[in-house]
Amino acid sequence: MMVNIHMILSLVVFVAVYWAISTEIINKAAAALLGGLVMVLMGVLDQESAYAHVDWNVIFLLIGMMIIMSITKRTGIFQYIAIKIAKLSRGEPIVILVALSLITAVVSAFLDNVTTVLIIIPITILIAVELGISPVPFVITLAIASNIGGTATLIGDPPNIMIGSAANLSFVDFIVTLSPVILIILVISSLMVILMFKKQLQVTNERKARVMNFDESKAIEDPVLLVKSMVVLGLVILAFLLHGVLNFEPSTIALTGAVLLIILSGAKELEHIFAEVEWTTIFFFFGLFIVVGALVEVGIMSMVSSWLLEVTKGNLKLTQYVILWVSSIVSAVVDNIPFVATMIPLIKDMGNQLGAEAIKPLWWALSLGACLGGNGTLIGASANVVSAGLSAKSGYPISFWDFTKIGAIFMFMSIIVSSLYIFVKF
């Protein structure tokens, strides 16, 4: 493929946007939106193509779940759960952190990562605030755990849904093949969390005693709304699990749940509910989808994918490691969905020549690399951005480098473990 002016322009804009986000010279949402607009104004993308590259399923899933969480938190249920977990952990921050990270990973395997962090991060921030410590280590750790846990199943992360459909892999295939390595990674991650944060997360006995004296039953402020919220949330989660059978996108399910809960809550004025939506996060994704879409449109993502397969000269064993490592690094800096979308037809072509069974390890390498690579930077996965947005709204901003210097360590550990697992299993 010949390099043209649009390729050069899109790369320059992408690098500039990435630099602006990483240095935080301007707000990350403003940087992403400006980058998307520049791509259109320069003619790299036309307006229709720009909108076509926005993953509206992600956008409306986020809005729907944010509305549900906004209404649900008014019942006091998050405070109740926060106090309960803190008391069961005897007020020990590191125990709370490990317990919540494991819960997050398990829930993320059966819900999408974004929904999981929208449910668990507010609880976590409340616990940290009550203990008098910064919630930042908690938020970063839980975002990382959600990406790890989401890798284990067909429905845990969007790339897995795409791979499962393309390779005809079932829910059981994912569980059987990927859950063993994810369990190993979670155990190692828990040990790393203890080593990294134990000294940092120290609280006085007075703080612990204060938490132990809380009465969680008094936290519930609206029992009737709580029942309504739990019914709607339960139905939404059930619909997520059955979305393949129901043939509805997760965004449709989330928005349906949001509208239903708005009606059941009896809210007449909706401004205060919509004000709780993380609009900065929504517009950040909107702009970033267009910027990355430009790289897809001009053929840069296809060039990366083609090179990735050509450099191995048909050696399947080498190809699976190249796919694992390159997809993890690429997914750390751009959204993993367009990368996986460009890789799928190339792996399918190899399957036409070598047989579907022969290339199965390549699908698993792509899944592990794309999903676990999201931990590499703040913008590597949707869950990271949403978690940071929730933290900032609570008064605890997380910078690009705050996240990346921790996330990159977990990413490289995960990919090293995955490499060893692929070597042993395949």
C-alpha positions in Angstrom: 0.0 0.0 0.0 1.4 3.4 -1.0 1.8 6.1 1.6 -0.3 9.1 0.8 -0.8 12.6 2.2 -3.9 11.5 4.1 -1.9 8.8 5.9 0.7 11.3 6.9 -1.9 13.9 8.1 -3.9 11.3 10.1 -0.7 10.1 11.8 0.3 13.6 12.7 -3.1 14.4 14.1 -3.2 11.1 16.1 0.3 11.7 17.6 -0.7 15.3 18.5 -3.9 14.2 20.1 -2.1 11.4 22.0 0.5 13.9 23.2 -2.1 16.4 24.3 -3.9 13.6 26.3 -0.8 12.2 27.9 0.6 15.6 28.9 -2.9 17.0 29.8 -1.9 20.3 28.2 -5.6 20.6 27.5 -8.6 18.6 28.7 -8.6 15.1 27.1 -12.1 15.4 25.8 -11.3 18.7 24.1 -8.1 17.1 22.6 -10.0 14.1 21.2 -12.9 16.3 19.8 -10.4 18.7 18.3 -8.5 15.8 16.7 -11.7 14.4 15.3 -12.8 17.7 13.8 -9.3 18.3 12.3 -9.5 14.9 10.6 -12.8 16.0 9.0 -11.7 19.5 8.1 -8.6 18.2 6.5 -10.6 15.8 4.4 -9.1 12.7 5.9 -12.6 11.6 6.7 -15.9 13.0 5.3 -18.6 13.8 7.8 -20.6 10.6 7.1 -17.6 8.4 7.6 -16.6 10.2 10.8 -20.0 9.4 12.3 -19.9 5.9 11.0 -16.7 5.2 12.9 -18.3 6.2 16.2 -19.3 3.1 18.1 -22.7 4.3 19.1 -23.3 1.0 20.9 -20.6 2.0 23.4 -21.8 5.6 23.6 -25.4 4.8 24.4 -24.5 1.9 26.7 -22.5 4.3 28.7 -25.3 6.9 28.8 -27.9 4.3 29.7 -25.9 2.7 32.6 -24.9 6.1 33.9 -28.6 7.1 34.2 -29.4 3.8 35.9 -26.5 4.3 38.4 -27.5 8.0 39.0 -31.0 7.0 40.1 -29.9 3.9 42.0 -27.3 5.7 44.1 -30.0 7.9 45.6 -31.4 4.9 47.4 -28.2 4.7 49.6 -27.4 1.2 48.4 -23.8 2.1 47.5 -23.2 3.4 51.0 -24.7 0.3 52.4 -22.4 -2.0 50.4 -19.4 0.2 51.1 -19.9 0.0 54.9 -20.6 -3.8 54.7 -17.5 -4.6 52.8 -15.3 -2.3 55.0 -16.7 -4.0 58.1 -16.2 -7.5 56.8 -12.6 -6.6 56.0 -12.1 -5.2 59.5 -11.3 -1.8 58.0 -8.0 -3.1 56.5 -7.6 -1.1 53.2 -5.4 -3.6 51.4 -7.8 -6.5 52.2 -10.7 -4.3 50.9 -8.7 -3.5 47.8 -7.9 -7.1 46.9 -11.4 -8.3 47.7 -13.0 -5.6 45.5 -10.6 -6.3 42.7 -11.4 -10.0 42.6 -15.2 -9.2 42.8 -14.7 -6.7 39.9 -12.9 -9.3 37.8 -15.6 -12.0 38.3 -18.4 -9.6 37.6 -16.6 -8.3 34.5 -16.6 -11.8 33.1 -20.4 -11.8 32.9 -21.1 -8.1 32.4 -19.2 -5.7 30.1 -16.3 -3.9 31.8 -17.9 -0.5 31.6 -21.1 -1.5 33.4 -19.0 -3.3 36.1 -16.9 -0.2 36.9 -20.0 2.0 36.9 -21.5 -0.2 39.6 -18.3 -0.9 41.7 -16.2 2.3 41.5 -18.7 4.6 43.3 -18.8 2.0 46.2 -15.0 1.9 46.2 -14.6 5.7 46.4 -17.0 5.9 49.3 -15.0 3.3 51.2 -11.7 5.1 50.6 -13.1 8.4 51.7 -14.5 6.9 54.9 -11.1 5.5 55.7 -9.5 8.8 55.0 -7.2 7.6 52.2 -7.0 8.5 48.5 -9.3 6.3 46.3 -6.9 6.6 43.3 -5.0 3.3 43.9 -8.4 1.6 44.3 -9.9 3.1 41.1 -6.8 2.2 39.0 -6.6 -1.4 40.4 -10.3 -2.0 39.8 -10.2 -0.7 36.2 -7.2 -3.1 35.6 -9.1 -6.0 37.3 -12.2 -5.4 35.1 -10.1 -5.7 31.9 -8.5 -8.9 33.1 -11.8 -10.5 34.2 -13.5 -9.4 31.0 -11.0 -11.4 29.0 -12.2 -14.7 30.3 -15.6 -15.0 28.5 -17.3 -14.4 25.2 -19.4 -11.5 26.6 -16.8 -9.9 28.9 -15.2 -7.7 26.3 -16.3 -6.5 22.9 -13.3 -7.9 21.0 -14.2 -11.4 22.3 -17.7 -11.0 20.9 -16.2 -10.1 17.5 -13.7 -13.0 17.6 -16.3 -15.5 18.8 -18.6 -14.6 15.9 -15.8 -14.7 13.3 -14.2 -17.9 14.5 -17.4 -19.7 15.5 -16.2 -20.0 19.1 -18.8 -20.5 21.8 -19.2 -19.2 25.4 -17.9 -22.5 26.7 -14.9 -22.4 24.3 -13.9 -19.1 25.9 -14.4 -20.3 29.5 -12.5 -23.5 29.0 -9.6 -22.0 27.0 -9.1 -18.6 28.7 -10.3 -18.8 32.3 -7.3 -20.9 33.5 -4.8 -18.2 32.4 -7.0 -15.4 33.7 -7.2 -17.1 37.1 -3.4 -17.3 37.1 -3.1 -13.6 36.1 -5.6 -12.6 38.9 -3.6 -14.4 41.6 -0.4 -12.8 40.5 -2.2 -9.4 40.2 -3.4 -9.7 43.8 0.1 -10.4 45.0 1.4 -7.4 43.0 -1.4 -5.1 44.5 -0.4 -6.1 48.0 3.3 -5.4 47.3 2.7 -2.1 45.5 0.1 -0.6 47.8 0.3 -2.1 51.3 2.6 0.5 52.7 0.7 3.3 51.0 -2.7 2.2 52.3 -2.2 2.5 56.0 -4.9 3.9 58.3 -5.1 4.5 62.0 -7.0 2.2 64.4 -9.3 5.2 65.1 -10.3 5.2 61.4 -10.8 1.5 61.4 -12.9 1.7 64.6 -14.9 4.5 63.1 -15.8 2.3 60.1 -16.6 -0.7 62.3 -19.1 1.5 64.3 -21.1 2.5 61.2 -24.6 1.2 61.0 -25.1 0.1 57.4 -28.9 -0.3 57.8 -29.2 3.5 58.2 -27.6 4.1 54.8 -30.8 3.0 52.9 -32.7 6.2 52.3 -35.4 5.1 49.9 -36.3 1.4 50.3 -39.1 1.5 47.6 -36.9 3.1 45.0 -34.2 0.5 46.0 -36.5 -2.4 45.1 -37.4 -0.8 41.8 -33.8 -0.1 41.0 -32.7 -3.6 41.8 -35.5 -5.1 39.7 -34.6 -3.0 36.7 -30.8 -3.6 37.2 -31.4 -7.3 37.5 -33.5 -7.4 34.3 -30.8 -5.4 32.5 -28.0 -7.8 33.6 -30.2 -10.8 32.6 -30.8 -9.2 29.2 -27.0 -8.6 28.8 -26.4 -12.3 29.5 -29.1 -13.3 27.0 -28.4 -10.5 24.4 -27.4 -13.1 21.8 -30.8 -14.8 22.1 -32.8 -11.6 22.4 -30.9 -10.1 19.4 -30.7 -6.7 21.1 -27.5 -4.6 21.4 -26.3 -3.9 24.9 -26.9 -0.2 24.3 -30.6 -0.9 23.5 -30.9 -2.9 26.7 -29.2 -0.2 28.8 -31.3 2.6 27.4 -34.5 0.6 27.9 -33.6 0.0 31.5 -32.8 3.7 32.0 -36.1 4.9 30.6 -38.0 2.3 32.6 -36.3 3.3 35.8 -36.9 7.0 35.2 -40.6 6.3 34.8 -40.7 4.0 37.9 -38.8 6.5 40.0 -41.6 9.0 39.4 -39.1 11.7 38.3 -40.9 14.6 36.6 -37.8 16.9 36.1 -35.0 15.0 34.4 -32.3 17.7 34.4 -30.8 16.6 37.7 -30.6 13.0 36.4 -29.0 13.9 33.1 -26.6 16.2 34.9 -25.1 13.1 36.5 -24.1 11.6 33.2 -20.3 11.8 32.6 -20.6 14.0 29.5 -16.8 14.7 29.5 -16.2 10.9 29.2 -18.9 10.6 26.5 -17.5 13.3 24.3 -13.9 12.0 24.8 -15.0 8.6 23.4 -16.9 10.4 20.6 -13.7 12.3 19.5 -11.4 9.3 20.0 -13.5 7.0 17.8 -13.3 9.5 14.9 -9.5 9.9 15.4 -8.9 6.2 15.4 -11.5 5.7 12.6 -9.3 8.0 10.4 -6.4 5.6 10.9 -8.6 2.7 9.8 -10.0 4.7 6.8 -6.6 5.6 5.4 -5.4 2.1 5.7 -2.8 2.5 8.5 -4.5 -0.2 10.7 -4.6 -2.6 7.8 -0.9 -2.0 7.1 -0.1 -2.8 10.7 -2.2 -6.0 10.6 -0.7 -7.1 7.2 2.9 -6.5 8.4 2.1 -8.4 11.6 1.2 -11.5 9.6 3.8 -11.2 6.8 6.8 -10.7 9.2 6.3 -14.3 10.5 6.6 -15.8 7.0 3.8 -18.4 7.7 5.3 -19.8 10.9 2.1 -20.3 13.0 4.0 -20.6 16.3 5.8 -17.4 15.8 2.7 -15.7 14.4 0.7 -16.3 17.5 3.3 -14.7 19.7 3.6 -11.7 17.3 -0.2 -11.3 17.3 -0.3 -11.5 21.1 2.4 -8.9 21.7 1.7 -6.5 18.8 -2.1 -6.5 19.5 -1.4 -5.8 23.2 0.9 -2.9 22.4 -1.4 -1.5 19.7 -4.5 -1.9 22.0 -2.8 0.1 24.7 -2.6 3.2 22.5 -5.7 2.9 20.3 -9.1 1.3 20.8 -8.9 -2.5 20.4 -12.1 -2.8 18.5 -10.9 -1.4 15.1 -7.6 -3.3 15.4 -9.5 -6.6 16.0 -11.8 -5.7 13.1 -8.9 -5.4 10.7 -7.1 -8.5 12.1 -10.2 -10.8 11.7 -10.2 -11.0 7.9 -6.4 -11.6 7.8 -6.6 -14.5 10.2 -9.6 -15.9 8.3 -7.4 -15.8 5.1 -4.8 -17.9 6.8 -7.5 -20.3 7.9 -8.6 -20.8 4.3 -5.1 -21.9 3.5 -4.2 -23.9 6.6 -7.6 -25.0 8.0 -9.8 -23.6 10.8 -8.4 -25.9 13.5 -4.8 -24.9 12.7 -5.4 -21.2 13.3 -7.4 -21.5 16.6 -4.3 -20.5 18.7 -4.2 -17.2 16.6 -7.7 -16.3 17.7 -6.8 -16.9 21.4 -3.6 -14.9 21.0 -5.6 -12.0 19.5 -8.2 -12.1 22.3 -5.6 -12.1 25.1 -3.5 -9.4 23.4 -6.4 -7.1 22.5 -8.2 -7.4 25.9 -5.2 -7.4 28.3 -3.4 -4.7 26.3 -6.1 -2.3 27.3 -4.4 -2.0 30.7 -1.3 -0.5 29.2 -2.5 3.2 29.2 -5.4 5.3 30.5 -7.0 5.3 27.0 -6.4 1.7 26.2 -9.8 0.5 27.4 -13.2 2.1 27.9 -13.3 1.0 31.6 -10.1 2.9 32.3 -11.5 6.2 30.9 -14.9 5.7 32.7 -13.2 4.9 36.0 -10.9 8.0 35.8 -14.0 10.1 35.0 -15.9 8.8 38.0 -12.8 9.5 40.2 -12.4 13.0 38.8 -16.0 13.8 39.5 -15.5 12.8 43.1 -12.6 15.2 43.4 -9.7 12.8 42.8 -8.4 13.2 39.3 -6.3 10.5 37.7 -3.8 11.7 35.1 -2.7 9.8 32.0 0.7 8.9 33.6 -0.9 8.2 37.1 -2.7 5.3 35.4 -0.1 4.3 32.8 2.8 3.8 35.2 0.8 1.2 37.1 -1.3 -0.2 34.2 1.7 -0.9 32.0 3.3 -3.1 34.7 0.2 -5.2 34.9 -0.2 -5.3 31.1 3.4 -6.7 30.6 3.0 -9.2 33.4 -0.3 -10.4 31.8 1.2 -10.8 28.4 4.3 -12.6 29.7 2.0 -15.1 31.5 -0.2 -15.4 28.4 2.9 -16.1 26.3 3.9 -19.0 28.7 0.3 -20.3 28.7 0.1 -20.3 24.9 3.5 -22.1 24.7 2.3 -24.8 27.1 -1.3 -25.2 25.8 -0.7 -25.0 22.0 
